[in-house]
Amino acid sequence: MEHPSVFAAIIPICGGGMSWRVFRLLHTPISTFHGGKDEVVPISYTEELVRALKALDNPVRFTVYPDAGHDCWTEVYRRGDIYDWLLQQRLNTAHR
């Protein structure tokens, strides 16, 4: 959120965030992931972030791995489609 003009897209994993600042990510493509059994960062943090982004019409993608704990990044990085998705994104300098 601090440097939205640097990244063409982001993939927060088990993150959550400061939902009151999502306006800074209004034009940033986001695909976020969380483990349903995460005991380190509650899934409610990411759910709150996703709700705030959707309220601003950001078409955020949200994937929950129901049986994963905090280490859902292992599953995320195994996905070939996430790399394809990232490579399809471009910085939108009109909104930066």
C-alpha angles and dihedrals in degrees: 000000000000095000109025093160092062101062129057090203140349136217109200111195120199087341121121110180146188102317092189089066100049091108084081088064096046094120098031118105108234133191110179131187136195138175113241091220097044109147095177101056113020114236088230088075092062092041089055091049092049092050091051092049093048090049086061091047095251104152092224116178116222124193123184121197098207097200098039126100125203092312098072090127089085089065093042095052091048090062113098092197094065091062091047090050093049092049091052092059124095132188110262100216092182090074100039 
